[in-house]
Amino acid sequence: MRPINVLIIVVALLVALIVVYYVRRWRLKEQYSLLWLVLAVGMVVPAAAPGMVEWFAARLDVIYAPSILFFLALAVVAVMLFHYSLEISRLSDQNRELAQELGLLRASVEDGGARDSPGRAPRSREAPPRRDVRPGEAGPPDAHG
């Protein structure tokens, strides 16, 4: 076996181990892990059996056998990009719906709070001042202590 084939197999095994590590730590969902594990297996098969690529090339009448691997890699990337585009679209719609629902809930709470106490003046519709503080940083001291 050629050294490049050994390197490809080692990299594929590292990809598989990293995927399993992140799935166990709940950082990667199972549905996405399957995609990456299939990719790792797809890297090992041609590296372990290089004659198979040439066999497919001969059957498909391809002159340069490695071009099949480039085509398959491009097809996998295209499918992944399409899948991620679908996910981004779904999450964008969900984000818009949640923002609208939050706005309605805030308006309901503000209107309900002003109606519940007849002796108080209605609250201002202005949002409280925004505090740009990163998580873990101490912000400016509050006026209320």
Secondary structure, 3 states (H helix, E strand, C coil): CCHHHHHHHHHHHHHHHHHHHHHHCCCCCHHHHHHHHHHHHHHHHHHHCHHHHHHHHHHCCCCCCHHHHHHHHHHHHHHHHHHHHHHHHHHHHHHHHHHHHHHHHHHHHHHHHHHHCCCCCCCCCCCCCCCCCCCCCCCCCCCCC
